[in-house]
Structure formats: structure tokens, C-alpha cells
Amino acid sequence: MSKKKQAELREEKDWERIGTAVAESERFIEKYQKQIFIGVGAIVLVVLVALSVRNFYLEPREVAAQNEMYKSQAFFAADSFRVALEGNEPNSMGFKQIASEYGFTASGKLASAYAGICYYRLGQYDNAIKALSNFDGDDSYFAVSIVGLTGDCYVELNETSKALDYFEKAADMDNQV
């Protein structure tokens, strides 16, 4: 048999295999059509719900938290720690309330850190530790400062072993300081 004839036979067998594979795929799709559509529909629904929650709930909450934060930050900058922490309704919510209402947003977590600093400055070290533990920001410099401040709180409470753990944790963190 010539090489040309062998090549034609191989090509015919390849086309037969492709045809068989296509037919099997069609049968599979026809057999499981309902389940495939349900699966695809469920995936689309989950993506739409996630996008809706992000765009219509989380982002507006983040903006609202930021709008409230700047007022408390002004009191914080003026060393009015009690007002920055508790607010002066109706003008300002205060970091404590911002952290409570918007705690799942980035600004809410930052408000927890500010609340912890305010508690520390007011000498309420247990409350400071609780508030500081709610902060989990990405800013490496600020995160190191928060971990170090938690250690300072434990020093003030005469719990030097816990303080040392936090100071070591702060020293091991990747930062420019």
C-alpha cells in the first residue's frame, strides 16, 4: 500500500473518531441538559448576587463610614480622644460607633484601630486591646504600630510576657521601620 493511501486511511479514522466524540458529547449534553442549565444558572446567580452586594451594599457603606470618619479624625488630631471615641451626636458618631456599625468595611476596621488608640490614651487598656484586635489592615506600617501598641497596653496592665510576645510579633513583621 502506498504512503498516500495509508495517510488517507489514517485521516478517515481520525475523522471517524472525531465524529464519534462529537456524537457522544451531543448525547451527554442532551441527557444532562437540565442539570447543566441549572448549574450554569446557579453560577450566574451567585456571581450576580456577589456583584450586587458589593456594588449596592458594601461600597455605599464604605463611603458612609469614610464620611463619618473624617469628623472623628479631626477630634483625634486635636487630642480630644473622648469626643473622637464617643462622638458628639448629632455632629459626629465617634470611632466606637463607626467600628460597631461599619466594622466589616475597611474604614470600620480603621475606626477600630483609632478607637483602640483613643482607649489607650484615656488609660482604658483592656478596651484598647479589644478594639486594637479588630484591626486587620493591609498597611504594613500602621499594622506594626497597632501590634506594638497592643504590646504597650499589656505593659500598662503588668502582663509583660504577653507584651513581649506582641513586641516580638511587631519586630518580625515586614516593614520599613
Disulfide bonds with the S-S distance in Angstrom:
none
